Amino acid sequence: MMSSTNEIVAPYEGASHASAIGTLPTPPKFSSKQLERQYIKFRLAQAFRLFGKLGYDEGVAGHITVRDPIRPDCFWVNPFGKHFCLIQPDDLLLVDHHANVQIAESGPNTLLNRAAFMIHSTVHSARPDVNCAAHTHSIHGRAFSTLGKPLDIITQDSCAFYQDHGVYDQYGGVVLNEQEGAHIAKALGNKKAVILQNHGLLVATDSIEATVHFYVSLDKSCHVQLMADAAAAGTGQKTKKIPAKEAAFTHGVVGTMYAGYFNGLSRFQLLEAEEGVSFNFGPEHGHPAEMSKL
């Protein structure tokens, strides 16, 4: 579980579990690595469709990756050129850290986005704790990124990023080389998110669910700050910042990896209800199983 570098956060890291009365859900366990691979491919494809529904697509830009449980030196990524809303598990590409698409295990379209590889391979290499990373050109994240500064901690939800996001405060063009990818990974550091100046957002966590949740939350926090700053400027005021002690405590409730996982679950539950498809965990299956429409 990732924690902020600031020592004030440490005493609160277990607080996310204190927010519930009863037994919280835990990530699934698998009878084999093969079943786990099938599940993470199913979940990753769902994540793309969720991002598509949220309007995070910008032409063919944007990518989410997840580390492969069988070959941890490889990661799964979307094929270059396919719309987020159309992605299914069998479309995904398995790529190693030398940009080699593993043809036997990948989908029929083996076109790899060079920027996706340069960014995500560096992040996955630098951060063994990161299983899933997402980067898109979402509207509010992109708008906020033009300011080249970190979020102000002005709401309960933005406390999830208190001392837990970085800023890459320059723009080096489309990420087509390893050096630019290394700059982004350095700006991310040991945090869960980074704002890429003039570019967008990147979130990296230990699960697909947490990455989806914190990406959505970060984009919304950017939106909120843009509106709050505009309202404050129009009325001659300044936004009220949350004090460090309260921000640190709240980070321990809403900003932990488990909090991200738990919050993210609800989006996948909604998607499964809408699509009528979930994952079959039966030992003899591990394939999508039809659900009744709600």
Helices and strands as residue ranges (DSSP letters): G 7-12, H 15-18, H 33-53, E 63-67, E 74-77, G 84-86, G 89-91, E 93-96, G 103-105, H 114-126, E 132-136, H 139-145, G 157-161, E 165-168, H 178-188, E 193-196, E 200-205, H 208-235, H 244-254, H 257-275, E 277-279, E 288-290
